[in-house]
């Protein structure tokens, strides 16, 4: 029996993994502060890649991504980005 892997996925499959399944899988396996930051980042990309974009949502998202980036810097060490 072959080992399952996630290589060779199409871009749509990766979007589904990132937007739907990974947040569910992360919820119980990571500490709350880490999973909330990553979930917020996934939600931002979900809104950005949605079928309908409005100017109001983009303005809110612009401010939200700044908050998310600050949370990422607080949660993860600065060496994480190197």
ChimeraX commands (.cxc) that place a marker at each C-alpha (Angstrom):
marker #1 position 0.00,0.00,0.00 radius 0.5
marker #1 position 1.37,3.41,-0.95 radius 0.5
marker #1 position 1.89,6.17,1.58 radius 0.5
marker #1 position -0.54,9.08,1.10 radius 0.5
marker #1 position 1.11,12.39,0.24 radius 0.5
marker #1 position 0.10,15.90,-0.67 radius 0.5
marker #1 position 2.52,16.36,-3.55 radius 0.5
marker #1 position 1.16,16.92,-7.02 radius 0.5
marker #1 position -1.92,18.85,-5.93 radius 0.5
marker #1 position -3.40,21.45,-8.19 radius 0.5
marker #1 position -3.69,25.06,-6.98 radius 0.5
marker #1 position -7.42,24.66,-6.27 radius 0.5
marker #1 position -6.67,21.68,-4.03 radius 0.5
marker #1 position -4.08,23.71,-2.12 radius 0.5
marker #1 position -6.59,26.53,-1.63 radius 0.5
marker #1 position -9.12,24.07,-0.23 radius 0.5
marker #1 position -6.53,22.65,2.13 radius 0.5
marker #1 position -5.46,26.07,3.34 radius 0.5
marker #1 position -8.91,27.60,3.66 radius 0.5
marker #1 position -11.03,24.72,4.90 radius 0.5
marker #1 position -9.16,21.72,6.23 radius 0.5
marker #1 position -5.98,23.05,7.83 radius 0.5
marker #1 position -7.78,25.36,10.30 radius 0.5
marker #1 position -9.82,22.39,11.50 radius 0.5
marker #1 position -6.73,20.21,11.85 radius 0.5
marker #1 position -4.76,22.94,13.65 radius 0.5
marker #1 position -7.42,23.70,16.22 radius 0.5
marker #1 position -6.60,20.81,18.53 radius 0.5
marker #1 position -2.94,20.34,17.76 radius 0.5
marker #1 position -1.46,23.82,18.33 radius 0.5
marker #1 position -1.65,26.25,21.26 radius 0.5
marker #1 position -4.54,28.70,21.08 radius 0.5
marker #1 position -2.44,31.81,20.40 radius 0.5
marker #1 position -0.66,30.13,17.48 radius 0.5
marker #1 position -3.77,28.62,15.94 radius 0.5
marker #1 position -5.72,31.89,16.18 radius 0.5
marker #1 position -3.02,33.85,14.36 radius 0.5
marker #1 position -2.78,31.28,11.59 radius 0.5
marker #1 position -6.57,31.01,11.36 radius 0.5
marker #1 position -6.82,34.80,10.96 radius 0.5
marker #1 position -4.25,34.64,8.18 radius 0.5
marker #1 position -6.17,31.85,6.43 radius 0.5
marker #1 position -9.40,33.84,6.78 radius 0.5
marker #1 position -7.73,36.88,5.21 radius 0.5
marker #1 position -6.68,34.84,2.17 radius 0.5
marker #1 position -10.14,33.28,1.99 radius 0.5
marker #1 position -11.69,36.74,1.77 radius 0.5
marker #1 position -9.07,37.92,-0.72 radius 0.5
marker #1 position -9.53,34.91,-3.02 radius 0.5
marker #1 position -13.33,34.92,-2.84 radius 0.5
marker #1 position -15.58,35.24,-5.85 radius 0.5
marker #1 position -16.86,38.68,-4.85 radius 0.5
marker #1 position -14.66,41.54,-3.64 radius 0.5
marker #1 position -16.03,44.87,-2.55 radius 0.5
marker #1 position -14.13,48.06,-1.86 radius 0.5
marker #1 position -15.44,48.13,1.71 radius 0.5
marker #1 position -14.16,44.62,2.38 radius 0.5
marker #1 position -10.77,45.52,0.93 radius 0.5
marker #1 position -10.49,48.52,3.24 radius 0.5
marker #1 position -11.31,46.35,6.25 radius 0.5
marker #1 position -8.89,43.66,5.04 radius 0.5
marker #1 position -6.12,46.23,4.64 radius 0.5
marker #1 position -6.35,47.16,8.30 radius 0.5
marker #1 position -6.88,43.55,9.37 radius 0.5
marker #1 position -3.69,42.29,7.66 radius 0.5
marker #1 position -1.64,44.87,9.56 radius 0.5
marker #1 position -3.04,43.52,12.84 radius 0.5
marker #1 position -2.41,39.94,11.73 radius 0.5
marker #1 position 1.21,40.72,10.86 radius 0.5
marker #1 position 1.72,42.29,14.29 radius 0.5
marker #1 position 0.22,39.19,15.92 radius 0.5
marker #1 position 2.55,36.98,13.87 radius 0.5
marker #1 position 5.56,39.01,15.04 radius 0.5
marker #1 position 4.41,38.70,18.66 radius 0.5
marker #1 position 3.66,34.98,18.44 radius 0.5
marker #1 position 6.66,33.74,16.49 radius 0.5
marker #1 position 10.23,34.67,17.17 radius 0.5
marker #1 position 11.96,37.07,14.76 radius 0.5
marker #1 position 14.27,34.24,13.70 radius 0.5
marker #1 position 11.29,32.37,12.29 radius 0.5
marker #1 position 11.20,34.68,9.25 radius 0.5
marker #1 position 14.88,34.18,8.33 radius 0.5
marker link #1:1,2 radius 0.2
marker link #1:2,3 radius 0.2
marker link #1:3,4 radius 0.2
marker link #1:4,5 radius 0.2
marker link #1:5,6 radius 0.2
marker link #1:6,7 radius 0.2
marker link #1:7,8 radius 0.2
marker link #1:8,9 radius 0.2
marker link #1:9,10 radius 0.2
marker link #1:10,11 radius 0.2
marker link #1:11,12 radius 0.2
marker link #1:12,13 radius 0.2
marker link #1:13,14 radius 0.2
marker link #1:14,15 radius 0.2
marker link #1:15,16 radius 0.2
marker link #1:16,17 radius 0.2
marker link #1:17,18 radius 0.2
marker link #1:18,19 radius 0.2
marker link #1:19,20 radius 0.2
marker link #1:20,21 radius 0.2
marker link #1:21,22 radius 0.2
marker link #1:22,23 radius 0.2
marker link #1:23,24 radius 0.2
marker link #1:24,25 radius 0.2
marker link #1:25,26 radius 0.2
marker link #1:26,27 radius 0.2
marker link #1:27,28 radius 0.2
marker link #1:28,29 radius 0.2
marker link #1:29,30 radius 0.2
marker link #1:30,31 radius 0.2
marker link #1:31,32 radius 0.2
marker link #1:32,33 radius 0.2
marker link #1:33,34 radius 0.2
marker link #1:34,35 radius 0.2
marker link #1:35,36 radius 0.2
marker link #1:36,37 radius 0.2
marker link #1:37,38 radius 0.2
marker link #1:38,39 radius 0.2
marker link #1:39,40 radius 0.2
marker link #1:40,41 radius 0.2
marker link #1:41,42 radius 0.2
marker link #1:42,43 radius 0.2
marker link #1:43,44 radius 0.2
marker link #1:44,45 radius 0.2
marker link #1:45,46 radius 0.2
marker link #1:46,47 radius 0.2
marker link #1:47,48 radius 0.2
marker link #1:48,49 radius 0.2
marker link #1:49,50 radius 0.2
marker link #1:50,51 radius 0.2
marker link #1:51,52 radius 0.2
marker link #1:52,53 radius 0.2
marker link #1:53,54 radius 0.2
marker link #1:54,55 radius 0.2
marker link #1:55,56 radius 0.2
marker link #1:56,57 radius 0.2
marker link #1:57,58 radius 0.2
marker link #1:58,59 radius 0.2
marker link #1:59,60 radius 0.2
marker link #1:60,61 radius 0.2
marker link #1:61,62 radius 0.2
marker link #1:62,63 radius 0.2
marker link #1:63,64 radius 0.2
marker link #1:64,65 radius 0.2
marker link #1:65,66 radius 0.2
marker link #1:66,67 radius 0.2
marker link #1:67,68 radius 0.2
marker link #1:68,69 radius 0.2
marker link #1:69,70 radius 0.2
marker link #1:70,71 radius 0.2
marker link #1:71,72 radius 0.2
marker link #1:72,73 radius 0.2
marker link #1:73,74 radius 0.2
marker link #1:74,75 radius 0.2
marker link #1:75,76 radius 0.2
marker link #1:76,77 radius 0.2
marker link #1:77,78 radius 0.2
marker link #1:78,79 radius 0.2
marker link #1:79,80 radius 0.2
marker link #1:80,81 radius 0.2
marker link #1:81,82 radius 0.2
view
